[in-house]
Structure formats: structure tokens, C-alpha cells
Amino acid sequence: MASFPVLRQETLFRNSTWSYRIPALLYLPRFSLILAFAEEREDLVDEHAKLLALRRGVYDPATHGVQWSGTETIVSAQLEGHRSMNPCPVYDEVSGKLILFFIAIPGKISEQYQLRTKTNLVRLCYVTSVDQGQTWSAAQDVTDGTIGAEYENWATFAVGPGHGLQLLDKARSLVIPAYAYRILGPRQHPTPQAFCFISSNHGATWQMGNFVEEESAGECQVAEVHTCGSRVLYCNARSSTGARVQAVSYNHGVDFEAGQRVEMLVEPPSGCHGSVIAFPPPPDVRCQDSWLLYAHPTHPKGRRDLGIYLNKSPLNPTHWTQPSVLFRGLCAYSDLQYMGVGPDGSPLFSCLFEYGTHRQCEEIIFVMFTLKQAFPSEH
């Protein structure tokens, strides 16, 4: 697997006074604006997360350059006595509202403690912005109204991490990917299963979709795929069974068909978060069904060598290409965005990912690349 060149590269978050993890990326084409989010931590330990951080980048389509602002801490994105984790942003093009979902966990309570005791202590929260992330509202805790009695059946849960999605259905639904560790029996270890939070009224209220019928489907992302004249929601989820899990919804994320193992998308032993996006194929391709791009560490034995995979038949789990390596070395979580057409006339993408030389998460890097750079022979 050869590494391929990129158009732009910049380190957006580097560990020093604070440590940074869990990247999330959102591109707002109306404003040529790139929003890069991360968790701000005391150190790299999950229980030492504190708040969420943001950098805003202005993209120039003429030069394909990006002018970045400094790092800002989103101080309102917190509940008192809780740490904020798993940034998951979505933009509503109808209302112009930017919604940043996150989870809030009390003190230094660990995920393992909740799994061991089957005690769910996580809160589902969001903040909003009407000026593209320059200012933010107070945090809204929507746990009780959105999850309700189902909350007691989970040991813990989270959103994303990474970007959410606005669909092209009649309601222009907003979708936030999520997963919960369900308590399925008194003697059974809680099992992760993916699902979505959905809003059909531009974020005023949210409802829960049903779970993907596949055990061990955790951290996930969704993409809206145009295929055979209709639009479906594709979910790609982390698994600890050696391969990713995918599932498809035909009703905007309310229900998913049974999950399928994707043998060509290999997971390291404990799994790792990955990112997936749908995009229109190059103009010279006759079929206008969506293609999928996926980012994930490529090594089957550890988190290293971040790869980009392509699927021109998105619902077929056997049609993924071999990966093109974006960055060699230690890596972990990533988030992708489609940005239109690049300087070589092929689709343009950006990726925000964790990278390091001695540890997997020493810095969070932003890169831009085109489909032709990643897959020269796929045109």
C-alpha cells in the first residue's frame, strides 16, 4: 500500500498544556467554512476530559487554501460537575442553526465503571450557534425527553463521535449517530448497539431510532446514499470482532436492517472509530449513484497507517477497494468531509485525524486531498 500526496496539511491541535482527542469535522459550503472540533483534556486519559475545543477555517475555493483561527474553548458546552465528550456537530441548512451534540459524564466516572455496575450516568446534551460557531447557546440537557424510560436499560451510551447529517427527505431530517451498551440480561455483559437520534423539525425535538440488529456495533457514522433512484441511510460501525459492521435504513434512520460484517474493512483487536461519507461520483461517470469514502487505520494488529477506502456500490460490503494510505505511522480516530470539486476536476475531501510518532494521539492533523490523488486508477 503506497502513501499518496495531499493538497494541504496542517496540525490543528497539538498536545502541550492541554491534550486533545476525538476529532469531529464539518464543512459549511454556503460560507466556505470548515469547523474542526476536539475534546480538550488534562491528559490523554478518557476520564480526564474537560471541555470541547474548536478551530474555524475559511476555505478559498480559488486557491484551495484554508485560513485557520486560533483554538477556542466552547465554555458553554458543559454541565456543572461533568466533563464533555464526543463532539458530534450537524448544520441545519433550513434554519441556519449549527447544533453541537455531546455527552456529559459526572466527574471522573469511567465507562468501565458504568459497564461493570450497569449504572448509566451519561447525559445527552447540545449547544447551538446561529453565527456559524462564533458564539454558542447555553447547554441543553435533552436526556429525559429524548431517551425516557429506555435510559435505565443502558449501562452507558454516546453520540458519534464525528459529524452528524442532514438528509434530503421532505422534512430535511437531522440525524445524529449514536450507540448504547444495552443491558440484555442479569448475567450478560452490556452489549454495544448502534442507532440514531433523529429530528424532523429542525432540531426542536429529537426521537430515538431503533437499534441495528447486530451485536458489537458501537461508535458509528452515517451517510445518505442515492442508489437506484431512491435515498437510503447507510451506517458503518465499530466492532471488536475483527471487521466493521454496516447496516441500511430505508426510513431515515428509524429502523435498520440486520447488520452485516464487512470483511474488507478490518478492525484492530479492540476496534477503532472510523469515518464514512457519501459523495457524487466524478462528472465523467455515467451512473450518478453515490459513492462512499471511508477512513480508518489499516493495520489488523494495531492502530496505525491511516487508510482511505472507496466503494462505488455502497450497499455491497464486498465492493470496497484496498486502502490507499493517507498517513503512515500511529493513528486513531478520524472524520471525513466532502468539499466539492478539487483542482484536478475530481471530488475533493478533507480529513481530521489523530496521529503521533510515539503515541497514537499526539496531535490532530487536517488534510485535503482529491479522489484522483487517492485512487488514480478509479476514474
C-alpha positions as CSV (number, residue, x, y, z in Angstrom):
1,M,0.0,0.0,0.0
2,A,1.6,3.2,-1.2
3,S,1.1,6.6,0.6
4,F,-0.4,9.3,-1.6
5,P,0.3,13.1,-1.6
6,V,-2.2,15.6,-0.2
7,L,-3.1,19.2,-1.2
8,R,-3.0,20.7,2.2
9,Q,-1.8,19.6,5.6
10,E,-1.8,21.4,9.0
11,T,-1.7,20.4,12.6
12,L,-4.8,22.0,14.3
13,F,-4.5,20.6,17.8
14,R,-1.2,19.6,19.5
15,N,-0.7,18.3,23.0
16,S,1.1,20.7,25.3
17,T,-0.7,22.4,28.2
18,W,-3.8,20.5,27.2
19,S,-4.2,17.2,25.4
20,Y,-6.6,16.8,22.5
21,R,-8.6,13.8,21.3
22,I,-11.7,12.7,19.4
23,P,-11.8,14.9,16.2
24,A,-15.0,16.0,14.5
25,L,-15.2,17.9,11.2
26,L,-18.0,19.8,9.5
27,Y,-17.9,21.8,6.2
28,L,-20.4,24.5,5.6
29,P,-20.2,25.2,1.8
30,R,-22.6,28.2,2.0
31,F,-19.9,30.0,4.0
32,S,-16.8,28.2,2.7
33,L,-16.2,27.4,6.4
34,I,-14.6,24.4,8.0
35,L,-15.3,23.7,11.6
36,A,-12.8,21.4,13.5
37,F,-13.8,20.1,16.9
38,A,-11.9,18.1,19.6
39,E,-12.0,17.2,23.2
40,E,-9.8,19.3,25.5
41,R,-8.3,17.1,28.2
42,E,-5.9,17.3,31.2
43,D,-4.1,14.4,29.6
44,L,-5.0,11.6,27.2
45,V,-6.9,9.6,29.7
46,D,-10.7,9.5,28.9
47,E,-11.7,10.3,32.5
48,H,-9.5,13.4,32.3
49,A,-11.5,15.1,29.5
50,K,-12.8,18.6,30.4
51,L,-14.4,20.7,27.6
52,L,-14.7,20.9,23.8
53,A,-12.5,22.9,21.6
54,L,-13.0,24.4,18.1
55,R,-11.0,25.9,15.3
56,R,-12.7,27.7,12.4
57,G,-11.2,27.6,8.9
58,V,-12.1,29.8,6.0
59,Y,-11.7,27.8,2.7
60,D,-10.7,29.6,-0.5
61,P,-12.1,27.5,-3.5
62,A,-9.9,29.5,-5.9
63,T,-6.6,28.6,-4.2
64,H,-7.8,25.6,-2.1
65,G,-6.1,27.2,0.9
66,V,-7.6,27.4,4.4
67,Q,-7.1,30.3,6.8
68,W,-7.5,29.0,10.4
69,S,-8.5,30.9,13.5
70,G,-6.9,30.1,16.9
71,T,-8.1,27.4,19.2
72,E,-11.3,28.4,21.1
73,T,-12.8,26.5,24.1
74,I,-16.6,26.2,23.9
75,V,-17.2,27.1,27.6
76,S,-21.0,26.8,27.4
77,A,-20.8,23.2,26.2
78,Q,-20.8,21.7,29.7
79,L,-23.0,20.7,32.6
80,E,-21.8,21.7,36.1
81,G,-19.7,18.9,37.6
82,H,-19.5,17.0,34.3
83,R,-16.9,16.5,31.6
84,S,-17.9,17.0,28.0
85,M,-17.0,14.3,25.4
86,N,-17.7,13.0,21.8
87,P,-18.4,16.2,19.8
88,C,-21.0,15.5,17.1
89,P,-21.9,18.6,15.0
90,V,-24.7,19.0,12.5
91,Y,-25.8,22.0,10.5
92,D,-29.4,22.7,9.5
93,E,-29.4,24.4,6.2
94,V,-33.1,25.5,6.5
95,S,-32.9,27.3,9.9
96,G,-29.2,28.2,9.6
97,K,-28.6,26.7,13.1
98,L,-25.5,24.8,14.0
99,I,-26.1,22.1,16.6
100,L,-23.2,20.5,18.5
101,F,-24.2,17.4,20.4
102,F,-22.0,15.9,23.1
103,I,-22.3,13.7,26.1
104,A,-21.7,14.9,29.7
105,I,-20.3,12.5,32.3
106,P,-20.1,13.3,36.0
107,G,-16.6,13.9,37.5
108,K,-14.1,11.2,36.6
109,I,-16.7,8.3,36.3
110,S,-15.3,5.9,33.8
111,E,-17.1,3.9,31.0
112,Q,-15.8,0.7,32.6
113,Y,-17.4,1.6,36.0
114,Q,-20.7,2.1,34.2
115,L,-20.4,-1.2,32.3
116,R,-19.3,-3.1,35.4
117,T,-22.1,-1.8,37.6
118,K,-24.7,-1.4,34.8
119,T,-25.3,2.2,36.0
120,N,-26.0,4.7,33.3
121,L,-24.8,8.2,34.3
122,V,-24.3,9.9,30.9
123,R,-26.4,12.9,29.8
124,L,-27.3,13.8,26.2
125,C,-26.6,17.5,25.6
126,Y,-26.2,20.0,22.9
127,V,-25.4,23.7,22.3
128,T,-26.4,25.7,19.3
129,S,-25.0,28.6,17.2
130,V,-26.7,30.9,14.7
131,D,-23.4,32.6,13.6
132,Q,-21.5,29.5,12.4
133,G,-19.8,28.8,15.7
134,Q,-18.7,32.3,16.7
135,T,-21.0,32.3,19.7
136,W,-22.9,29.4,21.4
137,S,-26.0,29.0,23.5
138,A,-26.2,27.5,26.9
139,A,-26.1,23.7,27.1
140,Q,-29.4,21.9,26.7
141,D,-29.8,18.5,28.6
142,V,-32.3,16.6,26.5
143,T,-31.8,13.1,28.0
144,D,-35.1,12.6,29.7
145,G,-37.3,13.9,26.9
146,T,-35.4,12.1,24.1
147,I,-34.5,8.8,25.7
148,G,-37.1,8.4,28.5
149,A,-37.5,5.1,30.3
150,E,-35.1,3.4,27.8
151,Y,-32.3,5.1,29.7
152,E,-32.5,2.5,32.5
153,N,-31.9,-0.3,30.1
154,W,-28.5,1.0,29.1
155,A,-25.2,0.7,31.1
156,T,-23.9,3.8,29.2
157,F,-24.2,5.4,25.7
158,A,-22.6,8.1,23.5
159,V,-23.1,10.0,20.3
160,G,-20.9,9.7,17.2
161,P,-18.2,10.8,17.6
162,G,-17.7,12.8,14.4
163,H,-20.2,14.7,12.2
164,G,-24.0,14.3,12.0
165,L,-26.1,14.6,8.9
166,Q,-29.0,16.5,7.3
167,L,-31.0,14.3,4.9
168,L,-32.6,15.3,1.7
169,D,-36.0,13.9,2.6
170,K,-39.2,16.1,2.7
171,A,-38.6,17.0,6.3
172,R,-34.9,17.7,5.9
173,S,-34.3,15.4,8.9
174,L,-31.3,15.8,11.1
175,V,-29.5,12.6,12.1
176,I,-27.1,12.1,15.0
177,P,-25.4,8.6,15.0
178,A,-25.2,7.0,18.5
179,Y,-24.7,3.8,20.3
180,A,-25.7,2.3,23.7
181,Y,-24.4,-0.6,25.8
182,R,-27.7,-2.4,26.3
183,I,-28.4,-4.5,29.4
184,L,-29.9,-7.6,27.9
185,G,-29.8,-9.9,30.9
186,P,-28.8,-10.0,34.5
187,R,-25.8,-12.2,33.8
188,Q,-24.9,-10.8,30.4
189,H,-22.2,-8.2,29.8
190,P,-23.7,-5.0,28.3
191,T,-23.7,-5.1,24.5
192,P,-23.0,-2.1,22.3
193,Q,-25.5,-1.5,19.5
194,A,-25.8,1.4,17.1
195,F,-28.8,3.6,16.4
196,C,-29.7,7.3,15.6
197,F,-31.2,10.3,17.2
198,I,-33.5,11.9,14.6
199,S,-35.2,15.3,14.4
200,S,-37.9,16.1,11.7
201,N,-38.5,19.7,13.0
202,H,-35.0,21.2,12.5
203,G,-33.7,20.3,16.0
204,A,-36.7,21.5,18.1
205,T,-37.3,17.9,19.3
206,W,-35.5,14.6,18.9
207,Q,-36.5,11.0,18.9
208,M,-34.7,7.7,19.1
209,G,-34.5,5.3,16.2
210,N,-34.4,1.6,16.7
211,F,-31.1,-0.4,17.1
212,V,-29.1,-2.0,14.4
213,E,-29.8,-5.7,14.9
214,E,-26.2,-6.7,15.3
215,E,-24.2,-7.2,18.4
216,S,-20.9,-5.4,18.9
217,A,-21.8,-2.4,16.7
218,G,-20.5,0.7,18.7
219,E,-19.1,4.0,17.6
220,C,-20.6,4.8,14.2
221,Q,-21.2,7.2,11.4
222,V,-24.0,7.5,8.8
223,A,-24.1,8.6,5.2
224,E,-27.1,9.3,2.9
225,V,-26.7,7.2,-0.3
226,H,-28.5,7.8,-3.6
227,T,-29.0,4.4,-5.2
228,C,-31.4,3.1,-7.9
229,G,-33.5,6.2,-7.8
230,S,-34.0,6.3,-4.0
231,R,-32.2,7.5,-0.9
232,V,-31.2,5.3,1.9
233,L,-29.2,5.8,5.2
234,Y,-26.0,3.8,5.4
235,C,-24.5,3.1,8.9
236,N,-20.9,2.0,9.4
237,A,-20.0,0.9,13.0
238,R,-17.0,-0.1,15.0
239,S,-16.8,-3.7,16.2
240,S,-14.5,-5.7,18.3
241,T,-14.9,-8.8,16.2
242,G,-12.2,-8.1,13.6
243,A,-14.3,-6.4,10.9
244,R,-16.6,-3.4,10.6
245,V,-20.4,-3.7,10.7
246,Q,-22.7,-2.0,8.2
247,A,-26.5,-1.6,8.1
248,V,-29.0,0.2,5.9
249,S,-32.2,2.1,6.8
250,Y,-35.0,2.8,4.3
251,N,-36.9,5.2,6.6
252,H,-34.3,7.9,7.5
253,G,-32.7,6.0,10.4
254,V,-35.9,4.9,12.3
255,D,-35.3,1.3,11.5
256,F,-32.2,-0.5,10.2
257,E,-32.0,-3.9,8.5
258,A,-29.8,-6.5,10.2
259,G,-26.2,-5.6,10.3
260,Q,-23.6,-7.2,8.0
261,R,-19.9,-7.8,8.7
262,V,-17.7,-6.0,6.2
263,E,-14.7,-8.4,6.0
264,M,-12.7,-6.0,3.7
265,L,-12.8,-3.3,6.4
266,V,-10.5,-4.8,9.0
267,E,-10.6,-3.7,12.7
268,P,-7.6,-3.9,15.1
269,P,-8.2,-6.1,18.1
270,S,-10.3,-3.8,20.2
271,G,-11.7,-1.9,17.2
272,C,-11.3,1.8,16.4
273,H,-13.6,4.6,15.3
274,G,-13.8,5.2,11.6
275,S,-15.4,7.8,9.3
276,V,-17.7,7.4,6.3
277,I,-19.2,9.9,3.8
278,A,-21.2,9.7,0.6
279,F,-20.4,11.9,-2.4
280,P,-21.4,12.2,-6.1
281,P,-19.0,10.4,-8.5
282,P,-16.8,12.3,-10.9
283,P,-18.7,14.1,-13.8
284,D,-17.4,11.7,-16.4
285,V,-19.1,8.7,-14.7
286,R,-22.5,7.9,-16.3
287,C,-24.1,6.3,-13.2
288,Q,-25.0,9.0,-10.7
289,D,-25.5,6.7,-7.7
290,S,-23.5,7.8,-4.7
291,W,-20.0,6.5,-3.9
292,L,-18.7,6.1,-0.4
293,L,-15.3,7.0,1.2
294,Y,-14.2,5.6,4.4
295,A,-11.2,6.4,6.7
296,H,-9.7,4.0,9.3
297,P,-6.3,2.6,10.5
298,T,-5.4,-0.2,8.0
299,H,-3.2,-2.4,10.2
300,P,-5.1,-5.5,11.6
301,K,-3.0,-5.7,14.7
302,G,-2.9,-2.1,15.9
303,R,-3.9,1.5,15.2
304,R,-1.5,2.6,12.5
305,D,-1.3,3.6,8.9
306,L,-4.5,5.6,8.3
307,G,-6.1,4.4,5.1
308,I,-8.8,5.7,2.7
309,Y,-11.2,3.1,1.1
310,L,-13.6,3.6,-1.8
311,N,-16.9,1.9,-2.6
312,K,-18.6,2.6,-5.9
313,S,-21.5,0.2,-4.9
314,P,-22.2,1.4,-1.4
315,L,-24.7,-1.2,-0.3
316,N,-22.4,-4.1,-1.3
317,P,-20.0,-4.9,1.5
318,T,-17.7,-6.8,-0.9
319,H,-17.1,-3.8,-3.2
320,W,-14.6,-1.9,-1.0
321,T,-11.2,-1.2,-2.6
322,Q,-7.9,-1.9,-1.0
323,P,-6.9,1.2,1.0
324,S,-4.7,4.0,-0.1
325,V,-2.6,5.1,2.9
326,L,-3.1,8.7,3.8
327,F,-0.5,8.8,6.6
328,R,1.9,6.2,7.8
329,G,2.6,5.7,11.5
330,L,0.5,5.6,14.6
331,C,-3.0,6.9,14.3
332,A,-6.5,6.5,15.7
333,Y,-9.8,8.4,15.2
334,S,-10.7,10.4,12.1
335,D,-13.5,12.4,10.5
336,L,-14.1,13.0,6.8
337,Q,-15.9,15.7,4.8
338,Y,-16.8,16.1,1.1
339,M,-15.9,19.6,-0.2
340,G,-16.9,19.7,-3.8
341,V,-14.6,19.6,-6.8
342,G,-10.8,19.8,-6.5
343,P,-8.2,21.5,-8.7
344,D,-7.8,18.3,-10.8
345,G,-11.5,18.1,-11.5
346,S,-12.2,15.1,-9.2
347,P,-14.1,15.1,-5.9
348,L,-12.3,17.0,-3.0
349,F,-12.2,15.8,0.6
350,S,-10.9,16.9,3.9
351,C,-9.9,14.6,6.9
352,L,-9.2,15.4,10.5
353,F,-7.4,12.6,12.3
354,E,-5.3,11.7,15.3
355,Y,-1.6,11.0,14.7
356,G,1.6,10.5,16.6
357,T,5.2,9.2,16.4
358,H,5.4,7.7,19.9
359,R,1.7,7.6,20.8
360,Q,-1.4,7.4,18.7
361,C,-2.8,10.8,19.8
362,E,0.0,13.4,20.0
363,E,-1.7,15.8,17.5
364,I,-4.8,16.2,15.4
365,I,-4.0,16.8,11.7
366,F,-6.1,18.4,9.0
367,V,-5.5,17.3,5.4
368,M,-7.2,17.9,2.0
369,F,-6.9,15.5,-0.9
370,T,-8.8,14.6,-4.1
371,L,-10.2,11.3,-5.3
372,K,-7.7,11.3,-8.1
373,Q,-4.8,11.6,-5.7
374,A,-6.1,8.8,-3.5
375,F,-7.2,6.5,-6.3
376,P,-5.5,7.4,-9.6
377,S,-6.9,4.3,-11.4
378,E,-10.5,4.6,-10.3
379,H,-11.6,7.1,-13.0
